[in-house]
């Protein structure tokens, strides 16, 4: 049995590799079931052990888990977690994805343009403060009060450039924790194997177990220009895991979505996932075609294509689980039984009996706005760095004038430094790829929303997707060469090629 609590940030999971049985679960570092584990297995980590594991666990900027593995700031992670850095450092003569990277000396270690490392240094329970701020409120008023309270707590905590504070919602709002991170922005790549080794078996073998590859990369944290010195790191074992060992792992997992209602699963199955699968399948075809035009086209599109293929595999698996097998029927039976229990308790029925109806009502609205939100907000910025930067800068101009607690979360005083690093990083922008992706996106916007849609008319006017994409990138390139924006130009951000 696997028990996964619906937390969003650093957690510790454990499994007990016993020959006849196994227990598994996920817990936050400050809520580990020490007594239960010790009673059952005769051993459990103490507070010092958990603190050491937490400080040795690193979260990389894109949400990847990593571990400090030396006293000199060496960090071990998965290959794909360093892939963006390798791609941004590469050029026509140095393809660090295909050929790998190795720094023979410290001087050869290359700084990643946009990679950041976060170390969780402190956890504080702020549930009482959050509940006081949101008491008696519901719906929009609750959300606004919650956002304001979070921003206030985060701002009071994150008073230095190298500190990031984040109020994390756990257990569906049952607990609020303040996570205080030490931010490291000087991250340098040390080693990454060739893609053919790190991704051995290619796309067909991805997401399979066991898989025989060297899926790893090493980067180093620098602090004030020197390798980070730390006593909190994980040592390499001298032997492998054996039957009967207790295996512990720490990291940065996402939510499990096990508490989704039947209506949510139906929405995911019937609306969200089919659309995403179709969109990304078409995009993969566009990127595959782009890659055939030459070695540079293949190199510059490699990382985006890899991300698209991973997304497709993940969503295909999720869709199969919802369409085939017993998952939906099991959820329907469990939900029916649970709703009967709630209805049988007058207090619960009054307080929570309407929850399922409220969720279903929200999902009905979601069905109406999903495609528009997906095309104009979510997918566009993930596919095009130029567009993401343009949107971020445009919104910054609006959000910065608001009180901290009223801004969009990514523009709060606590969160904006991470977004700023992405915007101002010297990571290259590949204009040929940008034109192709922007033209694809604009074509799909017009197709999905319709030519008579007001947003489509505003976005495109009478020009074709290809004309708009070419003009935007051409204008941006001129801006980059001139060192400033020319009057009347509608440019995006930066250019590399």
ZAMARGU-4260 file (C-alpha; in steps of 0.2 Angstrom, whole numbers, plus 5000, padded with zeros to 4 digits):
<rodrens>
0) 5000/5000/5000 | 5006/5017/4996 | 5000/5032/5006 | 5004/5049/4998 | 4999/5065/5007
5) 4994/5079/4995 | 5009/5091/4998 | 5018/5101/4985 | 5036/5103/4991 | 5050/5094/4999
10) 5044/5077/5007 | 5052/5062/5013 | 5046/5045/5007 | 5051/5028/5014 | 5049/5010/5009
15) 5053/4994/5019 | 5060/4981/5008 | 5055/4966/5018 | 5054/4949/5010 | 5036/4946/5015
20) 5028/4963/5016 | 5032/4981/5013 | 5026/4998/5020 | 5027/5014/5010 | 5022/5032/5012
25) 5026/5050/5011 | 5028/5063/5025 | 5034/5080/5027 | 5051/5081/5037 | 5042/5089/5052
30) 5029/5076/5053 | 5038/5059/5051 | 5030/5044/5060 | 5045/5041/5071 | 5036/5032/5085
35) 5026/5021/5074 | 5041/5016/5063 | 5052/5012/5079 | 5038/5002/5087 | 5036/4991/5071
40) 5054/4990/5065 | 5065/4993/5080 | 5073/5009/5072 | 5068/5026/5066 | 5077/5042/5061
45) 5079/5054/5075 | 5078/5073/5074 | 5096/5075/5069 | 5095/5062/5056 | 5080/5070/5048
50) 5088/5088/5049 | 5103/5081/5040 | 5093/5073/5026 | 5083/5089/5024 | 5098/5100/5022
55) 5106/5088/5010 | 5091/5088/4999 | 5090/5101/4986 | 5076/5107/4975 | 5082/5114/4958
60) 5072/5128/4950 | 5062/5118/4938 | 5055/5107/4952 | 5068/5093/4951 | 5074/5084/4966
65) 5093/5083/4969 | 5105/5079/4983 | 5121/5086/4990 | 5134/5072/4989 | 5151/5080/4994
70) 5157/5093/5006 | 5161/5105/4992 | 5144/5108/4985 | 5143/5094/4972 | 5125/5090/4968
75) 5118/5074/4960 | 5102/5074/4950 | 5093/5066/4935 | 5100/5070/4918 | 5084/5079/4912
80) 5086/5091/4927 | 5102/5097/4919 | 5096/5096/4901 | 5090/5114/4900 | 5107/5120/4907
85) 5116/5109/4894 | 5106/5115/4880 | 5108/5134/4885 | 5127/5132/4886 | 5128/5123/4869
90) 5131/5130/4852 | 5134/5123/4835 | 5151/5117/4839 | 5148/5110/4857 | 5132/5099/4858
95) 5132/5095/4876 | 5116/5085/4875 | 5122/5073/4862 | 5140/5072/4867 | 5139/5075/4885
100) 5149/5086/4897 | 5164/5084/4908 | 5174/5097/4918 | 5191/5090/4921 | 5195/5104/4933
105) 5185/5117/4943 | 5189/5130/4931 | 5181/5120/4917 | 5164/5120/4926 | 5152/5130/4917
110) 5139/5141/4925 | 5121/5137/4921 | 5112/5153/4914 | 5095/5150/4923 | 5097/5136/4935
115) 5094/5139/4954 | 5096/5128/4969 | 5085/5129/4985 | 5089/5122/5001 | 5075/5120/5014
120) 5082/5127/5030 | 5067/5130/5041 | 5049/5124/5042 | 5037/5134/5053 | 5018/5130/5056
125) 5008/5145/5052 | 4991/5137/5052 | 4984/5148/5066 | 4989/5164/5057 | 4981/5158/5041
130) 4965/5152/5049 | 4963/5169/5058 | 4965/5178/5042 | 4952/5168/5032 | 4940/5165/5047
135) 4922/5167/5041 | 4926/5169/5023 | 4922/5158/5008 | 4924/5158/4989 | 4932/5173/4982
140) 4934/5182/4999 | 4943/5167/5006 | 4955/5166/4991 | 4959/5185/4992 | 4961/5184/5011
145) 4972/5168/5010 | 4983/5176/4996 | 4985/5192/5006 | 4990/5182/5022 | 5002/5172/5013
150) 5011/5187/5005 | 5012/5195/5022 | 5020/5180/5030 | 5032/5177/5016 | 5037/5195/5015
155) 5041/5196/5034 | 5052/5180/5031 | 5061/5183/5015 | 5070/5199/5019 | 5086/5195/5010
160) 5091/5191/4991 | 5097/5174/4995 | 5082/5169/5005 | 5065/5163/4998 | 5050/5160/5008
165) 5034/5151/5003 | 5018/5147/5013 | 5014/5129/5008 | 4996/5122/5009 | 4996/5104/5015
170) 4982/5092/5017 | 4969/5102/5007 | 4971/5117/5018 | 4972/5107/5035 | 4989/5114/5038
175) 4999/5129/5032 | 5018/5128/5033 | 5031/5142/5030 | 5045/5134/5020 | 5061/5145/5021
180) 5074/5141/5008 | 5092/5146/5005 | 5093/5152/4987 | 5109/5148/4977 | 5110/5156/4960
185) 5127/5151/4954 | 5125/5133/4949 | 5139/5126/4937 | 5138/5110/4928 | 5151/5097/4931
190) 5146/5081/4922 | 5133/5074/4911 | 5134/5059/4900 | 5129/5058/4882 | 5111/5057/4879
195) 5113/5040/4871 | 5119/5034/4888 | 5108/5044/4899 | 5093/5040/4889 | 5098/5023/4883
200) 5083/5014/4875 | 5076/5030/4869 | 5058/5035/4870 | 5051/5018/4869 | 5060/5013/4885
205) 5056/5029/4894 | 5045/5027/4910 | 5049/5008/4911 | 5057/4998/4925 | 5070/4992/4926
210) 5079/5003/4914 | 5097/5001/4910 | 5104/5019/4908 | 5115/5032/4917 | 5101/5044/4920
215) 5112/5056/4931 | 5120/5073/4930 | 5131/5082/4943 | 5131/5101/4946 | 5140/5111/4959
220) 5133/5125/4970 | 5144/5140/4972 | 5142/5152/4986 | 5150/5170/4984 | 5161/5163/4970
225) 5168/5148/4979 | 5161/5130/4980 | 5149/5128/4994 | 5156/5120/5009 | 5144/5110/5019
230) 5143/5096/5032 | 5126/5091/5026 | 5128/5079/5012 | 5124/5061/5008 | 5138/5049/5006
235) 5138/5035/4993 | 5135/5018/5000 | 5148/5005/4999 | 5135/4991/4995 | 5118/4990/4986
240) 5101/4988/4995 | 5098/4971/5001 | 5082/4962/5006 | 5076/4967/5023 | 5084/4985/5022
245) 5075/5000/5026 | 5076/5012/5011 | 5073/5030/5013 | 5072/5044/4999 | 5070/5062/5000
250) 5064/5074/4986 | 5052/5086/4978 | 5037/5076/4972 | 5021/5082/4966 | 5003/5079/4972
255) 4995/5062/4969 | 4977/5068/4965 | 4970/5053/4975 | 4957/5064/4983 | 4949/5070/4966
260) 4931/5067/4965 | 4923/5056/4952 | 4917/5072/4943 | 4935/5078/4943 | 4941/5062/4935
265) 4927/5062/4922 | 4932/5080/4918 | 4951/5075/4916 | 4946/5060/4906 | 4934/5068/4894
270) 4940/5086/4893 | 4957/5090/4898 | 4968/5076/4894 | 4961/5072/4876 | 4964/5090/4872
275) 4982/5090/4878 | 4986/5074/4870 | 4980/5080/4853 | 4989/5097/4855 | 5006/5089/4860
280) 5004/5076/4847 | 5003/5089/4833 | 5017/5099/4841 | 5028/5083/4841 | 5025/5081/4822
285) 5030/5100/4819 | 5046/5098/4830 | 5051/5081/4821 | 5049/5090/4804 | 5059/5105/4810
290) 5073/5094/4816 | 5075/5086/4798 | 5080/5103/4791 | 5098/5102/4797 | 5109/5098/4812
295) 5106/5115/4821 | 5088/5113/4819 | 5089/5096/4827 | 5100/5102/4841 | 5090/5118/4845
300) 5073/5109/4845 | 5080/5093/4855 | 5075/5099/4873 | 5058/5105/4868 | 5054/5089/4859
305) 5060/5079/4874 | 5049/5088/4885 | 5034/5086/4873 | 5037/5067/4872 | 5038/5065/4891
310) 5022/5075/4893 | 5013/5064/4880 | 5019/5048/4888 | 5013/5054/4905 | 4996/5059/4899
315) 4994/5043/4888 | 4997/5033/4904 | 4984/5043/4914 | 4971/5042/4901 | 4973/5024/4899
320) 4970/5022/4918 | 4954/5032/4917 | 4948/5023/4901 | 4953/5005/4905 | 4953/4995/4921
325) 4943/4998/4937 | 4949/5015/4942 | 4933/5024/4938 | 4922/5011/4945 | 4932/5009/4961
330) 4931/5028/4963 | 4912/5028/4960 | 4909/5015/4974 | 4921/5023/4986 | 4913/5040/4984
335) 4896/5034/4985 | 4900/5025/5002 | 4909/5041/5008 | 4894/5052/5004 | 4882/5041/5013
340) 4893/5042/5028 | 4893/5061/5027 | 4875/5062/5025 | 4872/5051/5040 | 4880/5064/5051
345) 4870/5080/5053 | 4885/5090/5057 | 4895/5084/5043 | 4881/5085/5031 | 4878/5103/5035
350) 4896/5108/5034 | 4902/5097/5020 | 4888/5089/5011 | 4887/5101/4997 | 4906/5099/4993
355) 4903/5087/4978 | 4890/5098/4970 | 4901/5113/4972 | 4915/5104/4964 | 4904/5098/4949
360) 4898/5116/4947 | 4915/5123/4946 | 4920/5109/4933 | 4905/5114/4922 | 4913/5132/4922
365) 4930/5124/4918 | 4923/5115/4903 | 4918/5132/4896 | 4935/5140/4898 | 4947/5126/4897
370) 4952/5128/4879 | 4954/5147/4880 | 4964/5146/4896 | 4975/5132/4889 | 4979/5141/4872
375) 4981/5159/4878 | 4988/5156/4895 | 4996/5139/4899 | 5003/5131/4884 | 5009/5147/4875
380) 5022/5152/4888 | 5028/5134/4890 | 5032/5132/4872 | 5040/5149/4868 | 5053/5158/4879
385) 5050/5174/4870 | 5032/5174/4873 | 5034/5169/4891 | 5046/5184/4894 | 5035/5196/4885
390) 5020/5191/4896 | 5030/5191/4912 | 5037/5209/4908 | 5019/5215/4903 | 5012/5208/4919
395) 5026/5214/4930 | 5022/5232/4924 | 5004/5230/4930 | 5007/5219/4946 | 5021/5229/4953
400) 5010/5244/4956 | 4998/5233/4967 | 5000/5230/4986 | 5010/5214/4988 | 4996/5203/4994
405) 4985/5208/4979 | 4997/5203/4966 | 4997/5186/4956 | 5007/5174/4967 | 5022/5173/4955
410) 5024/5192/4956 | 5024/5193/4975 | 5040/5200/4984 | 5044/5182/4989 | 5042/5174/4973
415) 5047/5186/4960 | 5066/5184/4961 | 5065/5167/4954 | 5054/5173/4939 | 5066/5187/4937
420) 5081/5176/4936 | 5072/5167/4921 | 5068/5183/4912 | 5086/5191/4913 | 5096/5175/4911
425) 5108/5175/4896 | 5101/5158/4890 | 5100/5159/4871 | 5084/5161/4861 | 5084/5151/4844
430) 5074/5162/4832 | 5071/5149/4819 | 5063/5137/4832 | 5054/5152/4839 | 5046/5156/4823
435) 5041/5138/4820 | 5033/5136/4837 | 5025/5153/4837 | 5017/5150/4820 | 5011/5133/4827
440) 5003/5141/4842 | 4995/5155/4833 | 4987/5142/4820 | 4980/5132/4834 | 4973/5147/4843
445) 4964/5152/4827 | 4958/5134/4824 | 4952/5131/4842 | 4944/5148/4846 | 4938/5152/4829
450) 4941/5166/4817 | 4927/5177/4823 | 4933/5176/4842 | 4937/5193/4849 | 4954/5187/4856
455) 4959/5180/4840 | 4955/5196/4830 | 4965/5206/4843 | 4979/5194/4842 | 4981/5191/4824
460) 4972/5205/4814 | 4972/5201/4796 | 4990/5193/4796 | 4994/5174/4795 | 5002/5165/4809
465) 5018/5164/4799 | 5018/5182/4796 | 5015/5187/4814 | 5028/5175/4820 | 5041/5181/4808
470) 5038/5199/4811 | 5039/5197/4830 | 5056/5187/4829 | 5063/5199/4816 | 5058/5214/4826
475) 5066/5206/4842 | 5082/5202/4833 | 5083/5220/4827 | 5080/5226/4844 | 5094/5215/4851
480) 5106/5221/4838 | 5102/5239/4841 | 5103/5238/4860 | 5086/5245/4862 | 5068/5245/4857
485) 5063/5255/4842 | 5048/5266/4842 | 5032/5257/4836 | 5040/5240/4837 | 5030/5226/4845
490) 5045/5215/4851 | 5047/5201/4863 | 5063/5198/4872 | 5080/5192/4866 | 5089/5183/4852
495) 5103/5171/4849 | 5104/5165/4831
</rodrens>
